[in-house]
Amino acid sequence: MKVLPAMLCGSLLTGLFVVTPAAYADQQLAASMCDYVKADDKNRFRKLLSENRLRLRNIYDGVMCDGNSMIRHAVKNNAAGAGEFIIKQLPAAQITASGDIAWAESNHAGSPLIAVLKERAGGGE
């Protein structure tokens, strides 16, 4: 009878060690994405997504850069190339619902990404 609790405890500990590297890898990927957006390096950003077989629309909500979404991070850092790539990869409904257009207009009115956001959302100029 004492073997069963020992096996359960052992399998739980093993599971913890298996899960931890995956979480660390995800954090590294997110940090790399944020770095590439900040540097406006669209090609390396695209390559990172491709090498890891990721679709931006599937992971976008889970990645935060300095407390902002990737689009807001791009606007804040004047990363027009990477920002435009991100905007074009997301569904128009997600752009509209995010509030990024209003945020960009009120915080960074001169950003060229505002026009791209509006166009993608369907309210182009």
N, C-alpha and C positions, 0 to 999 in steps of 0.2 A: 503494500500500500504506500510506502514512503517513496517508492520509485516514481510513481505518477506525479506527485508534486515537484520532485527534482527534475523530471523531464520537462514539465511545463515551465518551470523557472529557467531552465537551460535554453529552451526554445525561445522564450521571450527575450532573454539576453542576446541570443544570436540574432534575433530579429532587429533589435536595436542597433547592432553594429552594421547590419546590412542596410538599414534605412538611412543612417546618418550620412554616408558618402553621397547618396543621391541628393539629399537636401543641400549639401555643400556644393555639389556640382550645379544645381539649379541656381543657387545664389551667385556662383561664379559666372554663369551664363547671363543672368540678369545684370550683374555689374559690368560685364563686357558690353552688353547691349547699350547700357546707359553711357558708357565711355565712348562708344562709337557714335552714338547720337550727339553727344556733347562735342565731339571732334568733327562732326558733320561728315563722317566717313561712311557714306551710303554703301559703297562696295564691300567693305569689311563687314558691315551690319548684315547685308544680304547674304554674304558668304557664311557668316555664323549661323544664320537661320537655316540655310541650305545644308550645311554640314551636320547640323543636329536634327535635320528633318522636322523643322518646326514651321507652323503656319502662324503668322503674326496675329491674325484674327482669333486664334485659339488661345494665345497666351497673353494678349495685350492687357487684359484686365488684371492679371496677376503680377505684372512687372511695374514697379514704381521706381522712379529716379529722383532722389532727393525729396521724396514726399509728393512728387508730381507724376502725372501720367507721362508717357513717352512723348506725346504731342506737345504737352505743356513744357516738357524739358527741352524739346527742340525749339519751341518758340522763345523760351527764356535764354537759350544759348545761341540764337541766330543761326540755327542749323537748318538752312532752307532745303538742301538736298536730301538729307536724311528724313527731315520732317515731311517733305512731300512724298517720299517713298512710303512712310508709315501711313499717312493719310490715304493714299491710294490703295493700300492693302486692306483697309478697314471698310466694313459696310457703311453706307451713307446713314442708315438709321442709328448706328452706334455713334457716329460723329455728331449727329443732331442731338441725341439724348445726353451726350457727355457734358455739354455746357462749355466746351473748349473755345467755341467761337466768341461767346460773351466774355469769357475770361481773357482771351487774347486781346480783344478790342479794349478792354478796360485796363489791362496791365502792360501791353506791348503793342500799342496802336500802329506803330510803323512796321510791323512784321510782314514780310511778303507771304507768310504762311496763312494769314487771315483770308486772303483771296482764294487760296487753294482749299481751305476748310469750307468756305462758303460755296465754292463750286461743287465740291464733293457732297455737301449736304443738300444741294439742290437750290440754293439761293444765290447762285453766282451773280457776279456784277457784270 
